[in-house]
């Protein structure tokens, strides 16, 4: 028996990176995956890959910062698979700049996607989630402070507060709500960081390298499995030891 047999999992930001790795791993472990992202073409490619690997998935284009689109995502999930057991709130963006140069527009945009988006998906998914379900939000190593990321750091610290409160509110339904704080992940987001800054970041990782997305996917799998039925309200740093040295 696979670890997620009989489960339906919504995964946001599933078109690439951590979201893609999680979608493919969950499908391989028996979950029916609802893959959500803004970009339809790469999202469809992820679903095709899952199907080619023998899994089951549905693509739903959705802007997680838009309430009506999130409602439609939840409705489509229930229409297709009837039940919701898991939500992975993975969608997120960066708009980096030192504070004097950061525009209000970029502050608001990051807050809308990272924090408002996590709230909206949680609000509407949890309302329909089965008893004993699992929700995993996404924070960041940047919650410990990072120059040029006041908007991102603040949004992700907000996600940790959201996680802890939701864990308390939904404990009566035996729903576990946790958070993963990735370090430097080998994704297009990291590749977009200027080379000098990227090198300095990698030097701070005790294990010596950027983390492959599959390692975050494996942490997601653990927190969404029966092995984590009594873990809730926690933030797990998956960062190669980076947070220890900060």
Number of C-alpha atoms within 10 A of each C-alpha: 6 11 17 22 14 13 21 29 28 29 26 30 27 31 27 19 20 25 26 27 20 29 32 25 21 30 26 21 18 19 25 26 30 27 30 29 24 17 16 15 12 16 23 20 15 24 25 17 16 22 16 10 12 12 21 21 26 21 26 24 21 22 20 29 22 15 17 12 17 23 18 15 25 23 16 16 24 15 10 14 16 11 17 24 24 28 25 27 28 25 25 21 15 17 16 19 16 13 13 7 9 16 15 9 10 16 21 12 19 24 24 19 21 28 27 20 25 28 23 21 25 23 14 17 23 23 12 15 22 18 16 16 24 27 27 28 26 24 30 25 21 21 20 12 15 12 11 16 20 20 24 28 23 20 25 27 21 19 25 24 13 20 28 17 13 22 21 14 12 18 15 11 13 16 26 28 30 26 27 24 21 23 23 24 23 16 15 10 12 15 11 9 13 9 11 8 10 15 11 10 17 19 13 18 21 14 13 12 16 19 20 15 20 19 17 24 21 15 17 23 20 14 24 28 15 14 11 13 16 11 14 24 21 16 19 16 20 20 24 20 15 21 19 11 8 10
